[in-house]
Amino acid sequence: MSGKVDKKWEEIATRKIHNERELHQLNDKLLDAVKLAYRKHHLDDDSVGWDELSSILLDALCEALGDDGFIKWSASITDPRGR
């Protein structure tokens, strides 16, 4: 019985470590996207292109929300340009 319990706790610990690593990677990706947006919008950094920033922000949002979550979120917002 003890072997089964130990194996179960080992699996739980392994999953937790994996989830923590994924969360850390996602946090890094979101932070990098925010820093780049800050550079472009507030520091007028011309070394950051609009297409590059758009692609990085899209990738970070899709990673954080999931593809379906991003689609639902983007469908729920109103484009200020009337599109």
N, C-alpha and C positions, 0 to 999 in steps of 0.2 A: 504493500500500500504506500509506503513512504517513497518508493521510487516513482510512482505515478504522480504523487503530490509534488515532489521535487521537479519532475519534468514539466508539470503544469505551470509552476511558478517560474521556471526557466523560460518557458514560452511567453508568459506574460511579461517578464522583464525584457526579453528580446524585442517584443512588439513595442514596449514603452520606449526603449532606446531608439528603435527605428522611427517611431512617431516624433520623438524629440528632435532627431536629426532632420527629418522632413520639415518640421516646424521652423527650425533654425535656418534651413536653406530658404524657405519661403520668406521668412523675415528679412534675410539678407537681400533677396531679390526685390522685395517691396521697398526696402530702404534705399537700395541703389536707384530704383526708378524715381523715388521722391527726390533724392539728391540731384539727379539729372534734370528733373522738372524744375527744381529750384534754380539750378544753374541757368537754364534756358530762360525761364520767365522772370526771375528777379535779378539776375546778374547779367542778362542780355549776352550770354556766352554764345558767340557765333560758331564756336567749334562743335556745338551740339545742333544737329540738323533737326528740323521739324519731323521729317519722316523717321529718323532714328528714334527720337523721343516718343513718337506715336507708337512705333513698333514695340519699344521697351515697355511702355505703359500698358499696351494691350496684352503683351505676354504676361506681365506681372498680375494684371487683373484676372486674366483667364486662369492663371495658376492658383490665385487666391480664391476665386469664386467658383472655379470649374467652368467648363464651356457652357453648360446649360445655365448656370447662375449668371454668367456674363451676358448671355443672350437675353435672359429675363430682365436683368438690370438695365441693359442698353435699350430695351424696348419700353421700359418704364419711364425713361427720361425724355424731356422735350428738348429738341435741338433749338437753340436760340436763333439759329439762322433760318428757321422755318422749313427745314428739310425733314 
